[in-house]
Amino acid sequence: MNPLRVLIKGVVCGIRVEDVEEPLMREIRYLDKLIDELAKGKSMGKILRKQ
């Protein structure tokens, strides 16, 4: 897993990724958000909020 995944912010299925408390569920939401954003054509740099 990418160490910068904690920088992924946003909503997946109506749930804020950064507000999910259970660690396993948060990891799943990170992957969901990543796949959704990649499918929309965004770059990994934008999704992971790199400088």
A tleap script that builds the chain and sets N, CA, C and O, in Angstrom:
source leaprc.protein.ff14SB
mol = sequence {
  NMET ASN PRO LEU ARG VAL LEU ILE LYS GLY
  VAL VAL CYS GLY ILE ARG VAL GLU ASP VAL
  GLU GLU PRO LEU MET ARG GLU ILE ARG TYR
  LEU ASP LYS LEU ILE ASP GLU LEU ALA LYS
  GLY LYS SER MET GLY LYS ILE LEU ARG LYS
  CGLN
}
set mol.1.N position { 0.837 -1.181 0.000 }
set mol.1.CA position { 0.000 0.000 0.000 }
set mol.1.C position { 0.883 1.246 0.000 }
set mol.1.O position { 1.935 1.288 0.638 }
set mol.2.N position { 0.434 2.233 -0.716 }
set mol.2.CA position { 1.162 3.489 -0.800 }
set mol.2.C position { 1.080 4.219 0.543 }
set mol.2.O position { -0.015 4.378 1.084 }
set mol.3.N position { 2.214 4.666 1.091 }
set mol.3.CA position { 2.176 5.364 2.382 }
set mol.3.C position { 1.430 6.698 2.319 }
set mol.3.O position { 1.021 7.221 3.356 }
set mol.4.N position { 1.248 7.253 1.128 }
set mol.4.CA position { 0.538 8.524 0.994 }
set mol.4.C position { -0.978 8.333 0.895 }
set mol.4.O position { -1.705 9.308 0.706 }
set mol.5.N position { -1.461 7.108 1.018 }
set mol.5.CA position { -2.897 6.859 0.909 }
set mol.5.C position { -3.690 7.597 1.980 }
set mol.5.O position { -4.874 7.872 1.789 }
set mol.6.N position { -3.056 7.921 3.101 }
set mol.6.CA position { -3.755 8.649 4.163 }
set mol.6.C position { -4.111 10.068 3.735 }
set mol.6.O position { -4.904 10.731 4.404 }
set mol.7.N position { -3.541 10.538 2.641 }
set mol.7.CA position { -3.849 11.875 2.144 }
set mol.7.C position { -5.082 11.894 1.247 }
set mol.7.O position { -5.533 12.965 0.841 }
set mol.8.N position { -5.633 10.719 0.933 }
set mol.8.CA position { -6.838 10.650 0.110 }
set mol.8.C position { -8.008 11.173 0.926 }
set mol.8.O position { -8.269 10.702 2.033 }
set mol.9.N position { -8.708 12.148 0.370 }
set mol.9.CA position { -9.864 12.747 1.041 }
set mol.9.C position { -11.058 12.652 0.114 }
set mol.9.O position { -10.902 12.532 -1.101 }
set mol.10.N position { -12.245 12.705 0.682 }
set mol.10.CA position { -13.444 12.737 -0.138 }
set mol.10.C position { -14.515 11.789 0.342 }
set mol.10.O position { -14.428 11.208 1.424 }
set mol.11.N position { -15.536 11.646 -0.498 }
set mol.11.CA position { -16.709 10.849 -0.153 }
set mol.11.C position { -16.813 9.656 -1.107 }
set mol.11.O position { -16.685 9.804 -2.322 }
set mol.12.N position { -17.044 8.482 -0.540 }
set mol.12.CA position { -17.296 7.271 -1.312 }
set mol.12.C position { -18.574 6.662 -0.756 }
set mol.12.O position { -18.665 6.383 0.440 }
set mol.13.N position { -19.552 6.459 -1.614 }
set mol.13.CA position { -20.840 5.878 -1.211 }
set mol.13.C position { -21.477 6.673 -0.064 }
set mol.13.O position { -22.108 6.096 0.822 }
set mol.14.N position { -21.308 7.982 -0.088 }
set mol.14.CA position { -21.910 8.841 0.924 }
set mol.14.C position { -21.173 8.887 2.252 }
set mol.14.O position { -21.673 9.473 3.212 }
set mol.15.N position { -20.001 8.286 2.324 }
set mol.15.CA position { -19.224 8.239 3.574 }
set mol.15.C position { -17.887 8.931 3.354 }
set mol.15.O position { -17.183 8.624 2.392 }
set mol.16.N position { -17.529 9.863 4.234 }
set mol.16.CA position { -16.241 10.551 4.150 }
set mol.16.C position { -15.131 9.565 4.494 }
set mol.16.O position { -15.149 8.947 5.558 }
set mol.17.N position { -14.169 9.420 3.593 }
set mol.17.CA position { -13.069 8.473 3.772 }
set mol.17.C position { -12.289 8.786 5.042 }
set mol.17.O position { -11.949 7.881 5.804 }
set mol.18.N position { -12.009 10.052 5.266 }
set mol.18.CA position { -11.182 10.430 6.417 }
set mol.18.C position { -11.901 10.281 7.756 }
set mol.18.O position { -11.252 10.342 8.801 }
set mol.19.N position { -13.232 10.085 7.756 }
set mol.19.CA position { -13.992 9.945 8.999 }
set mol.19.C position { -14.226 8.495 9.418 }
set mol.19.O position { -14.748 8.251 10.506 }
set mol.20.N position { -13.856 7.541 8.587 }
set mol.20.CA position { -14.051 6.120 8.914 }
set mol.20.C position { -13.083 5.750 10.042 }
set mol.20.O position { -11.875 5.951 9.922 }
set mol.21.N position { -13.621 5.212 11.130 }
set mol.21.CA position { -12.796 4.933 12.310 }
set mol.21.C position { -12.119 3.567 12.275 }
set mol.21.O position { -10.972 3.441 12.704 }
set mol.22.N position { -12.799 2.550 11.777 }
set mol.22.CA position { -12.217 1.204 11.763 }
set mol.22.C position { -11.121 1.127 10.695 }
set mol.22.O position { -11.376 1.419 9.527 }
set mol.23.N position { -9.901 0.737 11.089 }
set mol.23.CA position { -8.757 0.749 10.164 }
set mol.23.C position { -8.959 -0.071 8.890 }
set mol.23.O position { -8.610 0.395 7.805 }
set mol.24.N position { -9.510 -1.273 8.996 }
set mol.24.CA position { -9.704 -2.105 7.807 }
set mol.24.C position { -10.709 -1.459 6.846 }
set mol.24.O position { -10.494 -1.439 5.634 }
set mol.25.N position { -11.794 -0.939 7.391 }
set mol.25.CA position { -12.804 -0.298 6.554 }
set mol.25.C position { -12.240 0.961 5.906 }
set mol.25.O position { -12.580 1.265 4.762 }
set mol.26.N position { -11.394 1.694 6.606 }
set mol.26.CA position { -10.766 2.891 6.039 }
set mol.26.C position { -9.876 2.510 4.860 }
set mol.26.O position { -9.877 3.196 3.837 }
set mol.27.N position { -9.117 1.423 4.993 }
set mol.27.CA position { -8.261 0.950 3.895 }
set mol.27.C position { -9.115 0.581 2.677 }
set mol.27.O position { -8.746 0.881 1.542 }
set mol.28.N position { -10.246 -0.065 2.917 }
set mol.28.CA position { -11.149 -0.435 1.830 }
set mol.28.C position { -11.687 0.817 1.147 }
set mol.28.O position { -11.758 0.874 -0.080 }
set mol.29.N position { -12.064 1.812 1.931 }
set mol.29.CA position { -12.586 3.070 1.370 }
set mol.29.C position { -11.512 3.803 0.574 }
set mol.29.O position { -11.815 4.410 -0.454 }
set mol.30.N position { -10.248 3.756 1.037 }
set mol.30.CA position { -9.156 4.356 0.269 }
set mol.30.C position { -9.087 3.724 -1.124 }
set mol.30.O position { -8.967 4.423 -2.130 }
set mol.31.N position { -9.166 2.401 -1.163 }
set mol.31.CA position { -9.110 1.699 -2.449 }
set mol.31.C position { -10.312 2.047 -3.322 }
set mol.31.O position { -10.169 2.256 -4.527 }
set mol.32.N position { -11.509 2.109 -2.708 }
set mol.32.CA position { -12.709 2.497 -3.460 }
set mol.32.C position { -12.542 3.873 -4.076 }
set mol.32.O position { -12.829 4.075 -5.256 }
set mol.33.N position { -12.080 4.810 -3.278 }
set mol.33.CA position { -11.908 6.189 -3.751 }
set mol.33.C position { -10.858 6.244 -4.855 }
set mol.33.O position { -11.043 6.930 -5.860 }
set mol.34.N position { -9.771 5.531 -4.670 }
set mol.34.CA position { -8.706 5.506 -5.671 }
set mol.34.C position { -9.222 4.977 -7.009 }
set mol.34.O position { -8.958 5.569 -8.055 }
set mol.35.N position { -9.946 3.881 -6.978 }
set mol.35.CA position { -10.496 3.292 -8.197 }
set mol.35.C position { -11.499 4.237 -8.854 }
set mol.35.O position { -11.478 4.409 -10.073 }
set mol.36.N position { -12.378 4.851 -8.059 }
set mol.36.CA position { -13.359 5.789 -8.604 }
set mol.36.C position { -12.681 6.962 -9.314 }
set mol.36.O position { -13.071 7.336 -10.420 }
set mol.37.N position { -11.672 7.534 -8.673 }
set mol.37.CA position { -10.995 8.704 -9.238 }
set mol.37.C position { -10.168 8.322 -10.472 }
set mol.37.O position { -10.119 9.088 -11.434 }
set mol.38.N position { -9.528 7.167 -10.460 }
set mol.38.CA position { -8.780 6.718 -11.632 }
set mol.38.C position { -9.723 6.470 -12.808 }
set mol.38.O position { -9.383 6.758 -13.956 }
set mol.39.N position { -10.899 5.939 -12.517 }
set mol.39.CA position { -11.883 5.689 -13.574 }
set mol.39.C position { -12.371 6.994 -14.200 }
set mol.39.O position { -12.756 7.017 -15.370 }
set mol.40.N position { -12.356 8.077 -13.427 }
set mol.40.CA position { -12.757 9.392 -13.932 }
set mol.40.C position { -11.645 10.061 -14.731 }
set mol.40.O position { -11.866 11.098 -15.356 }
set mol.41.N position { -10.441 9.465 -14.713 }
set mol.41.CA position { -9.337 10.000 -15.487 }
set mol.41.C position { -8.373 10.883 -14.715 }
set mol.41.O position { -7.501 11.509 -15.318 }
set mol.42.N position { -8.506 10.949 -13.399 }
set mol.42.CA position { -7.584 11.759 -12.602 }
set mol.42.C position { -6.237 11.051 -12.478 }
set mol.42.O position { -6.162 9.824 -12.545 }
set mol.43.N position { -5.187 11.830 -12.297 }
set mol.43.CA position { -3.862 11.244 -12.123 }
set mol.43.C position { -3.658 10.844 -10.662 }
set mol.43.O position { -4.314 11.368 -9.762 }
set mol.44.N position { -2.734 9.902 -10.445 }
set mol.44.CA position { -2.425 9.456 -9.078 }
set mol.44.C position { -1.935 10.628 -8.231 }
set mol.44.O position { -2.274 10.721 -7.051 }
set mol.45.N position { -1.145 11.516 -8.815 }
set mol.45.CA position { -0.626 12.669 -8.089 }
set mol.45.C position { -1.733 13.551 -7.528 }
set mol.45.O position { -1.642 14.030 -6.397 }
set mol.46.N position { -2.775 13.762 -8.319 }
set mol.46.CA position { -3.902 14.579 -7.844 }
set mol.46.C position { -4.681 13.866 -6.761 }
set mol.46.O position { -5.089 14.479 -5.774 }
set mol.47.N position { -4.888 12.584 -6.941 }
set mol.47.CA position { -5.680 11.820 -5.971 }
set mol.47.C position { -4.962 11.775 -4.624 }
set mol.47.O position { -5.588 11.938 -3.577 }
set mol.48.N position { -3.638 11.553 -4.654 }
set mol.48.CA position { -2.860 11.438 -3.419 }
set mol.48.C position { -2.386 12.806 -2.916 }
set mol.48.O position { -1.683 12.885 -1.908 }
set mol.49.N position { -2.766 13.878 -3.610 }
set mol.49.CA position { -2.475 15.252 -3.206 }
set mol.49.C position { -1.001 15.525 -3.028 }
set mol.49.O position { -0.584 16.146 -2.050 }
set mol.50.N position { -0.204 15.053 -3.991 }
set mol.50.CA position { 1.230 15.332 -3.958 }
set mol.50.C position { 1.460 16.791 -4.309 }
set mol.50.O position { 0.669 17.389 -5.038 }
set mol.51.N position { 2.551 17.373 -3.788 }
set mol.51.CA position { 2.882 18.755 -4.093 }
set mol.51.C position { 3.487 18.844 -5.456 }
set mol.51.O position { 3.839 19.934 -5.906 }
savepdb mol mol.pdb
quit
